[in-house]
Amino acid sequence: MSKLKILSVLISGVCACGINVTNADDFVSFSQLVGDFDAGTAGLEIAMPNIKNFDLNPVDGYPESFGLKYDVYTSGTKTLLYSTAWRYFNRPALPVGCTVSSNFDTEFSPKFLRRSDSTRMHMAIVTYLGCFDGAQWIYKDNSAIYSADVKAVSPGATWAYKLDGYYMDGVDGIDTNNDGLTDTLLVSHTYDTPMGGANAYVLGLNPGTGAISIPAVTYPLLR
């Protein structure tokens, strides 16, 4: 694990759900996925993330990108009611000299956020790649957010946030006007500096549109 990832875990306690089976400590809360999203039907619905990998070079066995949408079902059944629109994201590029067959590790770490009175669902994602290229270990991270309104009326109102090359430490809803409701997604990243330190890159996003609502600022974090 790189210094960057160790620092990120210490700061934010971000869970990491790998592609392979992980420990119980790595469980992710799915409670936000269940709610009354379809006013026209009785009971609750569940918005399940649907992830599709894309491998442009099947020979290397590594999917370079993935698509994401929500499929909304009647809770407790396989009755598909509707789906949101697909959005597409890059995984870290496979470095020259690395192979998936040896000295290779990759993780897909999600976090779900939804305000209890809202049908707007956010899925924050970090995709991590670590490998040995024959001379050194290489670590890469990409960050993304997929956001969709999962209500039955006009499903598919989505936006996407992408920042390749950065580790996402946290995404949380904050209340900027003291009305008791979260109105901004605060996003924080960390990245290594050339002299062995680390910086934090922090910004705020409008939950409904993904537009920047708090300008991005870089702060010194570790020296």
Stockholm file with secondary structure:
# STOCKHOLM 1.0

chainA/1-223         MSKLKILSVLISGVCACGINVTNADDFVSFSQLVGDFDAGTAGLEIAMPNIKNFDLNPVDGYPESFGLKYDVYTSGTKTLLYSTAWRYFNRPALPVGCTVSSNFDTEFSPKFLRRSDSTRMHMAIVTYLGCFDGAQWIYKDNSAIYSADVKAVSPGATWAYKLDGYYMDGVDGIDTNNDGLTDTLLVSHTYDTPMGGANAYVLGLNPGTGAISIPAVTYPLLR
#=GR chainA/1-223 SS CCHHHHHHHHHHCCCCCBSSCCCGGGCCCCGGGEECCCTTSSSCEEEEEEEEEECSCGGGCCCCEEEEEEEEEETTSCCEEEECCCEEEECCCCCTTCBTTBSEEEEEEEEEECCTTCCEEEEEEEEEEEEECSSSEEEEEEEEEEEEECSSSSTTCEEEEEEETCEEEEEEEECSSSSSSCCEEEEEEEEECTTSCEEEEEEEECTTTCCEEEEEEEEEEEC
#=GC SS_cons         CCHHHHHHHHHHCCCCCBSSCCCGGGCCCCGGGEECCCTTSSSCEEEEEEEEEECSCGGGCCCCEEEEEEEEEETTSCCEEEECCCEEEECCCCCTTCBTTBSEEEEEEEEEECCTTCCEEEEEEEEEEEEECSSSEEEEEEEEEEEEECSSSSTTCEEEEEEETCEEEEEEEECSSSSSSCCEEEEEEEEECTTSCEEEEEEEECTTTCCEEEEEEEEEEEC
//
